[in-house]
Amino acid sequence: KVARCNTVQINSDMGDKRMKITVDKEGVNFNP
């Protein structure tokens, strides 16, 4: 569960790159 208007960092399984997920009111935007 992700709260809206929050920025979380997750580790992608394809690599150790940290991806920032910006959750907006319209949905989730992935910012590499």
C-alpha positions in Angstrom: 0.0 0.0 0.0 1.4 3.4 -1.0 0.1 6.7 0.3 -0.8 9.3 -2.3 1.5 12.3 -2.9 4.4 10.3 -1.4 7.8 9.5 -2.9 9.2 6.0 -2.2 12.3 4.3 -3.3 12.3 0.7 -4.4 15.0 -1.7 -5.6 14.3 -3.0 -9.1 14.9 -6.7 -9.5 16.6 -6.1 -12.9 19.3 -4.1 -11.2 20.4 -2.4 -8.0 19.2 0.9 -9.4 16.9 2.9 -7.1 13.8 4.1 -8.8 11.7 6.9 -7.4 8.0 6.3 -7.6 5.9 9.5 -7.5 2.3 8.8 -6.7 -0.1 11.5 -8.0 -3.8 11.7 -7.8 -4.1 10.4 -11.3 -1.8 7.4 -10.7 1.7 6.3 -10.3 4.6 7.9 -12.2 7.9 6.1 -12.5 10.9 8.4 -12.6 14.2 6.6 -13.5 
